[in-house]
Amino acid sequence: AVLQSWGFPYSIVQPVYAHHRDANDLNLPIMTQGLVRCMRVAEAFAEMCDQPVPQRILRVNQLLAEYYQKGRMEAQDVFLTAIEKTNQMTEILRTPPLSSDELEAIVSQIKEGDHIHS
Protein backbone atom coordinates (compact mmCIF):
# COMPACT_ATOMS: atom_id res chain seq x y z
CA ALA A 1 0.00 0.00 0.00
CA VAL A 2 2.84 2.40 0.83
CA LEU A 3 4.66 1.76 -2.45
CA GLN A 4 1.42 2.25 -4.39
CA SER A 5 0.74 5.53 -2.58
CA TRP A 6 4.23 6.68 -3.55
CA GLY A 7 3.46 5.94 -7.20
CA PHE A 8 5.72 2.91 -7.69
CA PRO A 9 4.79 0.81 -10.74
CA TYR A 10 2.94 -2.46 -10.27
CA SER A 11 6.00 -4.35 -11.55
CA ILE A 12 7.78 -3.32 -8.33
CA VAL A 13 4.79 -3.39 -5.98
CA GLN A 14 3.76 -6.95 -6.91
CA PRO A 15 7.05 -8.70 -6.00
CA VAL A 16 7.40 -6.72 -2.77
CA TYR A 17 3.84 -7.67 -1.81
CA ALA A 18 4.51 -11.30 -2.71
CA HIS A 19 7.74 -11.26 -0.70
CA HIS A 20 5.69 -10.62 2.45
CA ARG A 21 3.10 -13.31 1.66
CA ASP A 22 3.16 -16.91 0.53
CA ALA A 23 4.11 -16.39 -3.11
CA ASN A 24 2.94 -19.92 -4.01
CA ASP A 25 -0.67 -18.86 -3.44
CA LEU A 26 -0.43 -15.80 -5.71
CA ASN A 27 0.09 -17.40 -9.16
CA LEU A 28 2.89 -14.98 -10.06
CA PRO A 29 4.52 -14.52 -13.48
CA ILE A 30 7.89 -16.27 -13.89
CA MET A 31 9.84 -12.98 -13.74
CA THR A 32 8.12 -11.93 -10.52
CA GLN A 33 8.78 -15.34 -8.98
CA GLY A 34 12.49 -14.82 -9.68
CA LEU A 35 12.44 -11.37 -8.09
CA VAL A 36 10.72 -12.75 -4.98
CA ARG A 37 13.35 -15.49 -4.70
CA CYS A 38 16.13 -12.91 -5.04
CA MET A 39 14.56 -10.72 -2.34
CA ARG A 40 14.21 -13.64 0.05
CA VAL A 41 17.81 -14.80 -0.47
CA ALA A 42 19.10 -11.21 -0.19
CA GLU A 43 17.15 -10.63 3.02
CA ALA A 44 18.40 -13.89 4.56
CA PHE A 45 21.96 -13.11 3.44
CA ALA A 46 21.83 -9.59 4.92
CA GLU A 47 20.49 -10.96 8.21
CA MET A 48 23.25 -13.58 8.23
CA CYS A 49 25.89 -10.90 7.65
CA ASP A 50 24.45 -8.74 10.44
CA GLN A 51 24.53 -11.61 12.91
CA PRO A 52 26.15 -14.82 11.60
CA VAL A 53 24.52 -17.24 14.03
CA PRO A 54 23.88 -20.86 12.97
CA GLN A 55 20.14 -20.33 12.42
CA ARG A 56 20.73 -17.53 9.93
CA ILE A 57 23.46 -19.42 8.11
CA LEU A 58 21.12 -22.42 7.92
CA ARG A 59 18.32 -20.22 6.50
CA VAL A 60 20.55 -18.99 3.66
CA ASN A 61 21.64 -22.54 2.89
CA GLN A 62 18.01 -23.74 2.96
CA LEU A 63 16.90 -21.05 0.50
CA LEU A 64 19.81 -21.75 -1.85
CA ALA A 65 19.03 -25.47 -1.75
CA GLU A 66 15.30 -24.87 -2.29
CA TYR A 67 15.56 -22.27 -5.06
CA TYR A 68 18.78 -23.17 -6.84
CA GLN A 69 19.55 -26.78 -5.80
CA LYS A 70 22.85 -25.68 -4.24
CA GLY A 71 24.28 -27.72 -1.36
CA ARG A 72 26.08 -26.15 1.60
CA MET A 73 29.59 -26.55 0.16
CA GLU A 74 28.47 -25.40 -3.28
CA ALA A 75 26.80 -22.35 -1.69
CA GLN A 76 30.04 -21.54 0.11
CA ASP A 77 31.90 -21.69 -3.22
CA VAL A 78 29.28 -19.37 -4.77
CA PHE A 79 29.77 -16.82 -1.96
CA LEU A 80 33.56 -17.01 -2.18
CA THR A 81 33.39 -16.49 -5.95
CA ALA A 82 31.00 -13.55 -5.50
CA ILE A 83 33.35 -11.96 -2.96
CA GLU A 84 36.33 -12.46 -5.26
CA LYS A 85 34.51 -10.95 -8.26
CA THR A 86 33.30 -8.03 -6.15
CA ASN A 87 36.86 -7.33 -5.04
CA GLN A 88 38.06 -7.52 -8.66
CA MET A 89 35.37 -5.10 -9.85
CA THR A 90 36.15 -2.73 -6.99
CA GLU A 91 39.79 -2.72 -8.06
CA ILE A 92 38.92 -2.22 -11.73
CA LEU A 93 36.56 0.68 -10.99
CA ARG A 94 38.85 2.35 -8.46
CA THR A 95 40.04 5.71 -9.72
CA PRO A 96 42.49 7.98 -7.95
CA PRO A 97 41.16 11.30 -6.69
CA LEU A 98 41.77 14.26 -8.98
CA SER A 99 44.13 17.00 -7.86
CA SER A 100 42.85 20.56 -7.59
CA ASP A 101 44.84 21.47 -10.74
CA GLU A 102 43.14 18.67 -12.68
CA LEU A 103 39.71 19.78 -11.44
CA GLU A 104 40.41 23.39 -12.42
CA ALA A 105 41.51 22.26 -15.90
CA ILE A 106 38.26 20.30 -16.34
CA VAL A 107 36.16 23.29 -15.25
CA SER A 108 38.09 25.55 -17.65
CA GLN A 109 37.46 23.17 -20.54
CA ILE A 110 33.75 23.08 -19.74
CA LYS A 111 33.58 26.87 -19.58
CA GLU A 112 35.43 27.18 -22.89
CA GLY A 113 33.01 24.71 -24.47
CA ASP A 114 30.05 26.74 -23.16
CA HIS A 115 31.45 29.94 -24.68
CA ILE A 116 32.00 28.26 -28.06
CA HIS A 117 28.42 26.91 -28.19
CA SER A 118 26.74 30.13 -27.07
Backbone as JSON Lines, residues from 0, in Angstrom:
{"i":0,"aa":"A","n":[0.82,-1.2,0.0],"ca":[0.0,0.0,0.0],"c":[0.87,1.26,0.0]}
{"i":1,"aa":"V","n":[1.96,1.22,0.75],"ca":[2.84,2.4,0.83],"c":[3.49,2.65,-0.53]}
{"i":2,"aa":"L","n":[4.01,1.58,-1.15],"ca":[4.66,1.76,-2.45],"c":[3.67,2.26,-3.49]}
{"i":3,"aa":"Q","n":[2.44,1.77,-3.45],"ca":[1.42,2.25,-4.39],"c":[1.12,3.73,-4.14]}
{"i":4,"aa":"S","n":[1.03,4.12,-2.88],"ca":[0.74,5.53,-2.58],"c":[1.88,6.44,-3.02]}
{"i":5,"aa":"W","n":[3.09,5.9,-3.09],"ca":[4.23,6.68,-3.55],"c":[4.34,6.68,-5.08]}
{"i":6,"aa":"G","n":[3.47,5.94,-5.74],"ca":[3.46,5.94,-7.2],"c":[4.39,4.93,-7.84]}
{"i":7,"aa":"F","n":[4.86,3.93,-7.09],"ca":[5.72,2.91,-7.69],"c":[4.9,2.08,-8.67]}
{"i":8,"aa":"P","n":[5.53,1.62,-9.76],"ca":[4.79,0.81,-10.74],"c":[4.44,-0.57,-10.16]}
{"i":9,"aa":"Y","n":[3.41,-1.15,-10.72],"ca":[2.94,-2.46,-10.27],"c":[4.03,-3.52,-10.38]}
{"i":10,"aa":"S","n":[4.92,-3.37,-11.36],"ca":[6.0,-4.35,-11.55],"c":[6.95,-4.39,-10.36]}
{"i":11,"aa":"I","n":[6.98,-3.34,-9.56],"ca":[7.78,-3.32,-8.33],"c":[6.91,-3.67,-7.13]}
{"i":12,"aa":"V","n":[5.7,-3.15,-7.11],"ca":[4.79,-3.39,-5.98],"c":[4.46,-4.87,-5.84]}
{"i":13,"aa":"Q","n":[4.17,-5.54,-6.96],"ca":[3.76,-6.95,-6.91],"c":[4.8,-7.86,-6.25]}
{"i":14,"aa":"P","n":[6.09,-7.8,-6.65],"ca":[7.05,-8.7,-6.0],"c":[7.28,-8.37,-4.53]}
{"i":15,"aa":"V","n":[7.23,-7.08,-4.18],"ca":[7.4,-6.72,-2.77],"c":[6.24,-7.27,-1.95]}
{"i":16,"aa":"Y","n":[5.03,-7.12,-2.47],"ca":[3.84,-7.67,-1.81],"c":[3.98,-9.18,-1.66]}
{"i":17,"aa":"A","n":[4.38,-9.85,-2.73],"ca":[4.51,-11.3,-2.71],"c":[5.6,-11.75,-1.75]}
{"i":18,"aa":"H","n":[6.64,-10.95,-1.61],"ca":[7.74,-11.26,-0.7],"c":[7.24,-11.38,0.74]}
{"i":19,"aa":"H","n":[6.23,-10.62,1.09],"ca":[5.69,-10.62,2.45],"c":[4.54,-11.61,2.63]}
{"i":20,"aa":"R","n":[4.19,-12.33,1.59],"ca":[3.1,-13.31,1.66],"c":[3.62,-14.64,1.13]}
{"i":21,"aa":"D","n":[2.79,-15.63,1.11],"ca":[3.16,-16.91,0.53],"c":[3.01,-16.8,-0.99]}
{"i":22,"aa":"A","n":[4.12,-16.63,-1.66],"ca":[4.11,-16.39,-3.11],"c":[3.5,-17.56,-3.88]}
{"i":23,"aa":"N","n":[3.51,-18.75,-3.32],"ca":[2.94,-19.92,-4.01],"c":[1.44,-19.78,-4.22]}
{"i":24,"aa":"D","n":[0.78,-19.04,-3.34],"ca":[-0.67,-18.86,-3.44],"c":[-1.07,-17.75,-4.42]}
{"i":25,"aa":"L","n":[-0.11,-17.0,-4.93],"ca":[-0.43,-15.8,-5.71],"c":[-0.4,-15.99,-7.22]}
{"i":26,"aa":"N","n":[0.05,-17.15,-7.72],"ca":[0.09,-17.4,-9.16],"c":[0.83,-16.28,-9.9]}
{"i":27,"aa":"L","n":[2.09,-16.08,-9.52],"ca":[2.89,-14.98,-10.06],"c":[3.52,-15.32,-11.4]}
{"i":28,"aa":"P","n":[3.76,-14.3,-12.24],"ca":[4.52,-14.52,-13.48],"c":[5.93,-15.01,-13.15]}
{"i":29,"aa":"I","n":[6.56,-15.69,-14.08],"ca":[7.89,-16.27,-13.89],"c":[8.89,-15.21,-13.43]}
{"i":30,"aa":"M","n":[8.9,-14.05,-14.08],"ca":[9.84,-12.98,-13.74],"c":[9.64,-12.53,-12.29]}
{"i":31,"aa":"T","n":[8.41,-12.37,-11.88],"ca":[8.12,-11.93,-10.52],"c":[8.53,-13.0,-9.52]}
{"i":32,"aa":"Q","n":[8.34,-14.26,-9.86],"ca":[8.78,-15.34,-8.98],"c":[10.29,-15.25,-8.74]}
{"i":33,"aa":"G","n":[11.04,-14.97,-9.81],"ca":[12.49,-14.82,-9.68],"c":[12.87,-13.66,-8.79]}
{"i":34,"aa":"L","n":[12.16,-12.54,-8.94],"ca":[12.44,-11.37,-8.09],"c":[12.15,-11.67,-6.62]}
{"i":35,"aa":"V","n":[11.07,-12.38,-6.37],"ca":[10.72,-12.75,-4.98],"c":[11.81,-13.66,-4.4]}
{"i":36,"aa":"R","n":[12.27,-14.62,-5.18],"ca":[13.35,-15.49,-4.7],"c":[14.6,-14.69,-4.38]}
{"i":37,"aa":"C","n":[14.95,-13.76,-5.27],"ca":[16.13,-12.91,-5.04],"c":[15.98,-12.09,-3.77]}
{"i":38,"aa":"M","n":[14.79,-11.52,-3.55],"ca":[14.56,-10.72,-2.34],"c":[14.69,-11.57,-1.09]}
{"i":39,"aa":"R","n":[14.15,-12.78,-1.14],"ca":[14.21,-13.64,0.05],"c":[15.65,-14.07,0.35]}
{"i":40,"aa":"V","n":[16.41,-14.42,-0.68],"ca":[17.81,-14.8,-0.47],"c":[18.6,-13.59,0.01]}
{"i":41,"aa":"A","n":[18.38,-12.42,-0.6],"ca":[19.1,-11.21,-0.19],"c":[18.79,-10.84,1.26]}
{"i":42,"aa":"E","n":[17.53,-10.94,1.64],"ca":[17.15,-10.63,3.02],"c":[17.82,-11.6,4.0]}
{"i":43,"aa":"A","n":[17.78,-12.89,3.69],"ca":[18.4,-13.89,4.56],"c":[19.91,-13.68,4.62]}
{"i":44,"aa":"F","n":[20.52,-13.34,3.48],"ca":[21.96,-13.11,3.44],"c":[22.34,-11.88,4.27]}
{"i":45,"aa":"A","n":[21.56,-10.8,4.15],"ca":[21.83,-9.59,4.92],"c":[21.69,-9.87,6.42]}
{"i":46,"aa":"E","n":[20.66,-10.61,6.8],"ca":[20.49,-10.96,8.21],"c":[21.65,-11.81,8.7]}
{"i":47,"aa":"M","n":[22.12,-12.74,7.86],"ca":[23.25,-13.58,8.23],"c":[24.51,-12.74,8.42]}
{"i":48,"aa":"C","n":[24.71,-11.76,7.54],"ca":[25.89,-10.9,7.65],"c":[25.82,-10.02,8.9]}
{"i":49,"aa":"D","n":[24.62,-9.55,9.24],"ca":[24.45,-8.74,10.44],"c":[24.77,-9.53,11.7]}
{"i":50,"aa":"Q","n":[24.33,-10.77,11.73],"ca":[24.53,-11.61,12.91],"c":[24.68,-13.06,12.44]}
{"i":51,"aa":"P","n":[25.93,-13.49,12.19],"ca":[26.15,-14.82,11.6],"c":[26.0,-15.97,12.61]}
{"i":52,"aa":"V","n":[24.8,-16.13,13.12],"ca":[24.52,-17.24,14.03],"c":[24.09,-18.45,13.2]}
{"i":53,"aa":"P","n":[24.2,-19.66,13.75],"ca":[23.88,-20.86,12.97],"c":[22.5,-20.86,12.31]}
{"i":54,"aa":"Q","n":[21.48,-20.33,13.0],"ca":[20.14,-20.33,12.42],"c":[20.07,-19.51,11.14]}
{"i":55,"aa":"R","n":[20.76,-18.39,11.12],"ca":[20.73,-17.53,9.93],"c":[21.54,-18.13,8.8]}
{"i":56,"aa":"I","n":[22.66,-18.74,9.13],"ca":[23.46,-19.42,8.11],"c":[22.64,-20.57,7.51]}
{"i":57,"aa":"L","n":[21.97,-21.32,8.37],"ca":[21.12,-22.42,7.92],"c":[20.01,-21.91,7.0]}
{"i":58,"aa":"R","n":[19.41,-20.77,7.32],"ca":[18.32,-20.22,6.5],"c":[18.82,-19.9,5.09]}
{"i":59,"aa":"V","n":[19.98,-19.29,4.98],"ca":[20.55,-18.99,3.66],"c":[20.78,-20.28,2.89]}
{"i":60,"aa":"N","n":[21.38,-21.26,3.55],"ca":[21.64,-22.54,2.89],"c":[20.34,-23.23,2.47]}
{"i":61,"aa":"Q","n":[19.3,-23.14,3.31],"ca":[18.01,-23.74,2.96],"c":[17.41,-23.08,1.71]}
{"i":62,"aa":"L","n":[17.46,-21.76,1.66],"ca":[16.9,-21.05,0.5],"c":[17.67,-21.38,-0.77]}
{"i":63,"aa":"L","n":[19.0,-21.42,-0.67],"ca":[19.81,-21.75,-1.85],"c":[19.52,-23.18,-2.32]}
{"i":64,"aa":"A","n":[19.34,-24.08,-1.38],"ca":[19.03,-25.47,-1.75],"c":[17.64,-25.55,-2.38]}
{"i":65,"aa":"E","n":[16.67,-24.83,-1.79],"ca":[15.3,-24.87,-2.29],"c":[15.17,-24.22,-3.67]}
{"i":66,"aa":"Y","n":[15.74,-23.04,-3.83],"ca":[15.56,-22.27,-5.06],"c":[16.52,-22.66,-6.18]}
{"i":67,"aa":"Y","n":[17.75,-23.0,-5.81],"ca":[18.78,-23.17,-6.84],"c":[19.48,-24.53,-6.79]}
{"i":68,"aa":"Q","n":[18.98,-25.44,-5.95],"ca":[19.55,-26.78,-5.8],"c":[21.05,-26.73,-5.51]}
{"i":69,"aa":"K","n":[21.45,-25.82,-4.64],"ca":[22.85,-25.68,-4.24],"c":[23.02,-26.25,-2.83]}
{"i":70,"aa":"G","n":[23.97,-27.18,-2.68],"ca":[24.28,-27.72,-1.36],"c":[25.11,-26.72,-0.56]}
{"i":71,"aa":"R","n":[25.37,-27.06,0.7],"ca":[26.08,-26.15,1.6],"c":[27.47,-25.8,1.07]}
{"i":72,"aa":"M","n":[28.23,-26.8,0.64],"ca":[29.59,-26.55,0.16],"c":[29.56,-25.78,-1.16]}
{"i":73,"aa":"E","n":[28.61,-26.11,-2.0],"ca":[28.47,-25.4,-3.28],"c":[28.08,-23.94,-3.02]}
{"i":74,"aa":"A","n":[27.2,-23.71,-2.04],"ca":[26.8,-22.35,-1.69],"c":[28.0,-21.56,-1.18]}
{"i":75,"aa":"Q","n":[28.84,-22.21,-0.4],"ca":[30.04,-21.54,0.11],"c":[30.94,-21.14,-1.06]}
{"i":76,"aa":"D","n":[31.1,-22.02,-2.03],"ca":[31.9,-21.69,-3.22],"c":[31.29,-20.51,-3.99]}
{"i":77,"aa":"V","n":[29.96,-20.48,-4.08],"ca":[29.28,-19.37,-4.77],"c":[29.59,-18.05,-4.05]}
{"i":78,"aa":"F","n":[29.49,-18.05,-2.72],"ca":[29.77,-16.82,-1.96],"c":[31.22,-16.4,-2.1]}
{"i":79,"aa":"L","n":[32.15,-17.35,-2.04],"ca":[33.56,-17.01,-2.18],"c":[33.85,-16.44,-3.57]}
{"i":80,"aa":"T","n":[33.24,-17.01,-4.59],"ca":[33.39,-16.49,-5.95],"c":[32.81,-15.09,-6.06]}
{"i":81,"aa":"A","n":[31.63,-14.88,-5.46],"ca":[31.0,-13.55,-5.5],"c":[31.88,-12.52,-4.8]}
{"i":82,"aa":"I","n":[32.46,-12.88,-3.68],"ca":[33.35,-11.96,-2.96],"c":[34.57,-11.64,-3.8]}
{"i":83,"aa":"E","n":[35.16,-12.66,-4.42],"ca":[36.33,-12.46,-5.26],"c":[36.01,-11.54,-6.44]}
{"i":84,"aa":"K","n":[34.89,-11.78,-7.11],"ca":[34.51,-10.95,-8.26],"c":[34.19,-9.52,-7.82]}
{"i":85,"aa":"T","n":[33.58,-9.37,-6.67],"ca":[33.3,-8.03,-6.15],"c":[34.6,-7.28,-5.89]}
{"i":86,"aa":"N","n":[35.56,-7.96,-5.29],"ca":[36.86,-7.33,-5.04],"c":[37.55,-6.95,-6.35]}
{"i":87,"aa":"Q","n":[37.46,-7.83,-7.36],"ca":[38.06,-7.52,-8.66],"c":[37.4,-6.3,-9.29]}
{"i":88,"aa":"M","n":[36.07,-6.24,-9.26],"ca":[35.37,-5.1,-9.85],"c":[35.68,-3.81,-9.1]}
{"i":89,"aa":"T","n":[35.8,-3.91,-7.78],"ca":[36.15,-2.73,-6.99],"c":[37.51,-2.2,-7.42]}
{"i":90,"aa":"E","n":[38.44,-3.12,-7.64],"ca":[39.79,-2.72,-8.06],"c":[39.77,-2.11,-9.46]}
{"i":91,"aa":"I","n":[39.01,-2.72,-10.36],"ca":[38.92,-2.22,-11.73],"c":[38.31,-0.82,-11.76]}
{"i":92,"aa":"L","n":[37.28,-0.6,-10.96],"ca":[36.56,0.68,-10.99],"c":[37.18,1.75,-10.1]}
{"i":93,"aa":"R","n":[38.21,1.38,-9.35],"ca":[38.85,2.35,-8.46],"c":[39.59,3.39,-9.3]}
{"i":94,"aa":"T","n":[39.33,4.63,-9.03],"ca":[40.04,5.71,-9.72],"c":[40.66,6.61,-8.67]}
{"i":95,"aa":"P","n":[41.86,7.09,-8.94],"ca":[42.49,7.98,-7.95],"c":[41.78,9.32,-7.92]}
{"i":96,"aa":"P","n":[41.8,9.98,-6.77],"ca":[41.16,11.3,-6.69],"c":[41.9,12.3,-7.57]}
{"i":97,"aa":"L","n":[41.16,13.23,-8.14],"ca":[41.77,14.26,-8.98],"c":[42.38,15.34,-8.1]}
{"i":98,"aa":"S","n":[43.5,15.88,-8.58],"ca":[44.13,17.0,-7.86],"c":[43.33,18.27,-8.15]}
{"i":99,"aa":"S","n":[43.57,19.3,-7.36],"ca":[42.85,20.56,-7.59],"c":[43.21,21.15,-8.95]}
{"i":100,"aa":"D","n":[44.45,20.98,-9.41],"ca":[44.84,21.47,-10.74],"c":[44.06,20.75,-11.84]}
{"i":101,"aa":"E","n":[43.89,19.43,-11.69],"ca":[43.14,18.67,-12.68],"c":[41.67,19.1,-12.7]}
{"i":102,"aa":"L","n":[41.1,19.32,-11.52],"ca":[39.71,19.78,-11.44],"c":[39.54,21.15,-12.08]}
{"i":103,"aa":"E","n":[40.47,22.05,-11.82],"ca":[40.41,23.39,-12.42],"c":[40.51,23.3,-13.94]}
{"i":104,"aa":"A","n":[41.36,22.42,-14.45],"ca":[41.51,22.26,-15.9],"c":[40.2,21.74,-16.52]}
{"i":105,"aa":"I","n":[39.54,20.83,-15.85],"ca":[38.26,20.3,-16.34],"c":[37.21,21.4,-16.38]}
{"i":106,"aa":"V","n":[37.13,22.19,-15.31],"ca":[36.16,23.29,-15.25],"c":[36.45,24.3,-16.35]}
{"i":107,"aa":"S","n":[37.72,24.61,-16.59],"ca":[38.09,25.55,-17.65],"c":[37.66,25.04,-19.02]}
{"i":108,"aa":"Q","n":[37.87,23.75,-19.26],"ca":[37.46,23.17,-20.54],"c":[35.95,23.24,-20.72]}
{"i":109,"aa":"I","n":[35.21,23.0,-19.66],"ca":[33.75,23.08,-19.74],"c":[33.32,24.5,-20.04]}
{"i":110,"aa":"K","n":[33.93,25.46,-19.36],"ca":[33.58,26.87,-19.58],"c":[33.9,27.29,-21.01]}
{"i":111,"aa":"E","n":[35.05,26.85,-21.52],"ca":[35.43,27.18,-22.89],"c":[34.43,26.58,-23.87]}
{"i":112,"aa":"G","n":[34.0,25.36,-23.62],"ca":[33.01,24.71,-24.47],"c":[31.68,25.45,-24.45]}
{"i":113,"aa":"D","n":[31.29,25.97,-23.28],"ca":[30.05,26.74,-23.16],"c":[30.13,28.03,-23.97]}
{"i":114,"aa":"H","n":[31.29,28.69,-23.94],"ca":[31.45,29.94,-24.68],"c":[31.41,29.69,-26.19]}
{"i":115,"aa":"I","n":[31.98,28.58,-26.63],"ca":[32.0,28.26,-28.06],"c":[30.59,27.98,-28.57]}
{"i":116,"aa":"H","n":[29.77,27.3,-27.77],"ca":[28.42,26.91,-28.19],"c":[27.37,27.99,-27.96]}
{"i":117,"aa":"S","n":[27.76,29.08,-27.31],"ca":[26.74,30.13,-27.07],"c":[26.88,31.29,-28.01]}
